[in-house]
Amino acid sequence: MKWVITDSKYLTKPSKDWQPHIPTANTDPAYIEYKASKEGTVVGVAVSKVAMLTHCQALTQACNYCEGETLVNVLDFKKDMGLWHGVLTAIMNRIHTISVPYAVMKACPLSWVQRVHMNKARVALVKCRDLHWAMMAHRDQRDISLASLRMLIVADGANPWSVSSCDAFLNLFQSYGLKPEVICPCAASPEAMTVAIRRPGVPGAPLPARAILSMGGLSYGVIRVNTEDKNSALTVQDVGHVMPG
């Protein structure tokens, strides 16, 4: 522990050219994040200062974060995407973050949508659960607009790309100003941080292509586009075109 005497008579006045000491980003641990292993035991993932800084810079470039934006965060701000986007990257870019606690979401499932509308938020961090809750409760609220959003980051560990949830949410809320290119599903893990994130699309440009792949073909290591039964198919986002052969 380090004790600091705050009584002014014991403190010396700092010089006019005083600068705070900023430690260099090194391999010392910045924080430790906990996760459960396959066996169910709790393990700690130590993230170094340089890894944290590098990851924040990568997210800033990928998501085009800029100073003064407003971000609405429904995720847990102590870990995963909630920590990386809602706290660390937000501080680095001087972003205004509004955190909506889970207890508030249970009482009012549309609260995050209302925050986006009221604060003209540019970014929202949600789970599939929050999309479903908003769809169930949307009839309770008429005068809302999601037109200000440029990124709706959907971070769900159980269902990383959540294709059907995003489609259903878009179909319902497109009439409330939600643009198709703003929905950005992502996959993440404590060890690898953000594994992949769909960047926001260019307004007016066609949406990235999708492929429906045959599960039977994949079991033999063959990539084949499937147009038939959806139960034996896997929908992949943003894949472009399947290479010939």
C-alpha positions as CSV (number, residue, x, y, z in Angstrom):
1,M,0.0,0.0,0.0
2,K,1.0,3.6,-0.6
3,W,-0.3,6.3,1.8
4,V,-0.9,9.8,0.4
5,I,-1.3,12.7,2.8
6,T,-4.0,15.0,1.3
7,D,-3.8,17.8,3.9
8,S,-2.7,20.8,1.9
9,K,-0.1,22.1,4.5
10,Y,2.0,19.0,3.9
11,L,1.9,19.2,0.1
12,T,4.4,21.1,-2.0
13,K,3.0,23.2,-4.8
14,P,3.7,21.6,-8.2
15,S,5.8,23.5,-10.8
16,K,4.0,25.1,-13.7
17,D,5.6,22.6,-16.2
18,W,4.6,19.6,-14.1
19,Q,3.6,16.5,-16.2
20,P,2.1,13.3,-14.8
21,H,4.3,10.2,-14.9
22,I,3.0,7.9,-17.7
23,P,4.6,4.4,-17.4
24,T,5.7,2.8,-20.6
25,A,3.7,0.0,-22.1
26,N,5.6,-3.1,-21.2
27,T,5.0,-6.8,-20.6
28,D,3.8,-6.3,-17.0
29,P,0.2,-7.5,-16.4
30,A,-2.3,-4.7,-16.9
31,Y,-5.3,-6.8,-15.7
32,I,-6.3,-10.5,-15.2
33,E,-9.5,-11.7,-16.6
34,Y,-11.1,-14.9,-15.4
35,K,-12.8,-17.6,-17.5
36,A,-13.9,-21.2,-17.0
37,S,-11.9,-24.0,-18.7
38,K,-13.5,-27.0,-20.5
39,E,-13.2,-28.9,-17.2
40,G,-15.1,-26.2,-15.4
41,T,-12.1,-24.9,-13.4
42,V,-11.5,-21.2,-13.2
43,V,-8.4,-19.9,-14.9
44,G,-6.9,-16.5,-15.1
45,V,-5.8,-14.8,-18.4
46,A,-3.1,-12.1,-17.7
47,V,-3.1,-9.3,-20.3
48,S,0.0,-7.3,-20.5
49,K,0.1,-3.5,-20.8
50,V,1.5,-3.5,-24.3
51,A,-1.1,-6.1,-25.4
52,M,-3.9,-4.0,-24.0
53,L,-2.6,-0.9,-25.7
54,T,-2.1,-2.6,-29.0
55,H,-5.6,-4.2,-28.9
56,C,-7.2,-0.8,-28.2
57,Q,-5.3,0.7,-31.1
58,A,-6.5,-2.1,-33.4
59,L,-10.1,-1.6,-32.3
60,T,-9.8,2.1,-32.9
61,Q,-8.7,1.5,-36.4
62,A,-11.2,-1.2,-37.2
63,C,-14.2,0.7,-35.7
64,N,-13.1,4.2,-36.7
65,Y,-13.6,5.5,-33.1
66,C,-13.2,9.2,-32.8
67,E,-13.3,11.7,-29.9
68,G,-16.7,12.9,-28.5
69,E,-18.8,10.0,-29.8
70,T,-21.4,8.5,-27.5
71,L,-21.4,4.7,-26.8
72,V,-24.2,2.8,-25.1
73,N,-23.0,-0.4,-23.4
74,V,-25.2,-3.2,-22.2
75,L,-22.4,-5.7,-21.7
76,D,-20.5,-6.4,-18.5
77,F,-17.9,-3.6,-18.5
78,K,-15.5,-5.6,-16.3
79,K,-14.6,-8.2,-19.0
80,D,-14.5,-9.1,-22.7
81,M,-16.0,-6.7,-25.2
82,G,-17.7,-4.6,-22.6
83,L,-14.2,-3.9,-21.0
84,W,-12.3,-3.5,-24.3
85,H,-14.9,-1.2,-26.1
86,G,-16.9,0.3,-23.2
87,V,-13.9,1.2,-21.0
88,L,-10.4,0.9,-22.3
89,T,-10.9,2.0,-26.0
90,A,-13.5,4.5,-24.9
91,I,-11.0,6.2,-22.5
92,M,-8.2,6.1,-25.2
93,N,-10.5,7.9,-27.6
94,R,-12.3,10.1,-25.1
95,I,-15.7,8.5,-25.9
96,H,-18.8,9.2,-23.7
97,T,-19.9,5.8,-22.4
98,I,-23.4,5.1,-21.0
99,S,-23.6,1.8,-19.2
100,V,-27.0,0.2,-18.9
101,P,-27.0,-2.3,-15.9
102,Y,-28.6,-5.7,-16.3
103,A,-31.1,-4.9,-13.6
104,V,-32.4,-1.9,-15.6
105,M,-32.6,-4.1,-18.7
106,K,-34.8,-6.6,-16.8
107,A,-37.1,-3.9,-15.7
108,C,-37.2,-2.1,-19.1
109,P,-35.9,-4.2,-22.0
110,L,-36.1,-1.1,-24.3
111,S,-33.9,1.0,-22.1
112,W,-30.8,0.7,-24.3
113,V,-32.8,1.6,-27.4
114,Q,-34.2,4.7,-25.5
115,R,-30.6,5.7,-24.5
116,V,-29.5,5.5,-28.1
117,H,-32.4,7.7,-29.2
118,M,-32.1,10.2,-26.4
119,N,-28.3,10.6,-26.6
120,K,-28.0,10.2,-30.4
121,A,-25.5,7.5,-29.7
122,R,-23.2,6.4,-32.5
123,V,-22.2,3.0,-31.1
124,A,-24.1,0.4,-29.1
125,L,-22.7,-2.8,-27.5
126,V,-25.3,-5.5,-27.0
127,K,-25.9,-9.3,-26.9
128,C,-28.4,-11.4,-28.8
129,R,-30.5,-11.4,-25.7
130,D,-30.8,-7.6,-25.8
131,L,-32.0,-7.7,-29.4
132,H,-34.7,-10.3,-28.6
133,W,-35.9,-8.3,-25.5
134,A,-36.1,-5.1,-27.6
135,M,-38.1,-6.9,-30.3
136,M,-40.5,-8.3,-27.7
137,A,-41.1,-4.9,-26.1
138,H,-40.9,-2.5,-29.1
139,R,-44.7,-2.0,-29.1
140,D,-44.4,-0.2,-25.8
141,Q,-42.5,2.6,-27.5
142,R,-43.3,4.4,-30.7
143,D,-41.2,7.6,-30.8
144,I,-37.7,6.2,-31.0
145,S,-35.0,6.5,-33.7
146,L,-31.9,4.4,-34.3
147,A,-30.8,6.5,-37.2
148,S,-27.8,7.9,-35.2
149,L,-26.1,4.5,-34.9
150,R,-23.1,3.8,-37.1
151,M,-22.2,0.6,-35.3
152,L,-24.4,-1.9,-33.5
153,I,-21.8,-4.4,-32.1
154,V,-23.4,-7.8,-31.3
155,A,-21.1,-9.7,-29.0
156,D,-22.4,-13.1,-28.0
157,G,-20.1,-15.9,-26.9
158,A,-22.7,-18.6,-27.2
159,N,-23.6,-17.6,-30.8
160,P,-20.7,-15.6,-32.2
161,W,-22.3,-14.5,-35.5
162,S,-26.0,-14.5,-34.5
163,V,-27.2,-14.3,-38.1
164,S,-30.9,-14.9,-37.5
165,S,-31.1,-12.6,-34.5
166,C,-29.5,-9.7,-36.4
167,D,-31.8,-10.3,-39.4
168,A,-34.9,-10.3,-37.3
169,F,-33.8,-7.2,-35.4
170,L,-33.1,-5.4,-38.7
171,N,-36.4,-6.3,-40.2
172,L,-38.3,-4.9,-37.2
173,F,-36.2,-1.8,-36.5
174,Q,-35.4,-0.7,-40.1
175,S,-38.6,1.4,-40.0
176,Y,-37.1,3.1,-36.9
177,G,-34.1,4.4,-38.8
178,L,-31.7,1.4,-38.3
179,K,-29.4,1.1,-41.3
180,P,-28.5,-2.5,-42.5
181,E,-24.7,-1.7,-42.8
182,V,-24.4,-0.7,-39.1
183,I,-24.9,-4.2,-37.6
184,C,-21.5,-5.6,-36.7
185,P,-21.4,-9.1,-35.1
186,C,-18.2,-10.2,-33.6
187,A,-16.5,-13.2,-32.0
188,A,-14.2,-12.8,-28.9
189,S,-12.4,-14.8,-26.2
190,P,-10.4,-13.7,-23.1
191,E,-7.2,-15.3,-24.5
192,A,-7.4,-13.9,-28.0
193,M,-9.4,-10.8,-27.2
194,T,-11.4,-9.8,-30.3
195,V,-11.0,-12.7,-32.7
196,A,-13.1,-11.1,-35.5
197,I,-15.4,-8.1,-36.0
198,R,-17.5,-7.2,-38.9
199,R,-16.5,-3.6,-39.8
200,P,-19.4,-1.1,-40.4
201,G,-20.4,-1.0,-44.0
202,V,-20.3,2.0,-46.3
203,P,-23.7,3.8,-46.5
204,G,-25.4,3.0,-49.8
205,A,-23.0,0.3,-50.8
206,P,-24.3,-3.3,-51.2
207,L,-24.0,-5.5,-48.1
208,P,-21.3,-8.1,-47.9
209,A,-22.2,-11.4,-49.5
210,R,-23.3,-14.5,-47.6
211,A,-22.9,-18.1,-48.4
212,I,-25.0,-21.1,-47.3
213,L,-22.6,-24.0,-47.1
214,S,-23.4,-27.6,-47.1
215,M,-22.7,-29.3,-43.8
216,G,-22.3,-32.6,-45.5
217,G,-19.7,-31.2,-47.8
218,L,-17.8,-29.6,-44.8
219,S,-17.6,-33.0,-43.1
220,Y,-15.5,-34.1,-46.0
221,G,-13.5,-30.9,-46.0
222,V,-15.3,-29.7,-49.2
223,I,-16.8,-26.2,-49.4
224,R,-20.0,-26.4,-51.4
225,V,-22.8,-23.8,-51.7
226,N,-26.1,-25.3,-50.5
227,T,-29.4,-23.9,-51.6
228,E,-31.6,-26.6,-50.2
229,D,-32.6,-27.7,-46.7
230,K,-31.6,-25.1,-44.0
231,N,-31.1,-27.8,-41.3
232,S,-28.1,-29.2,-43.2
233,A,-26.7,-25.8,-44.0
234,L,-24.4,-23.3,-42.4
235,T,-24.8,-19.6,-43.1
236,V,-21.5,-17.7,-43.2
237,Q,-21.4,-14.0,-43.2
238,D,-19.2,-11.7,-45.3
239,V,-17.5,-14.4,-47.4
240,G,-17.5,-13.0,-50.9
241,H,-17.7,-15.7,-53.5
242,V,-16.7,-19.4,-53.2
243,M,-13.6,-20.1,-55.2
244,P,-14.1,-22.4,-58.2
245,G,-13.4,-26.0,-57.3
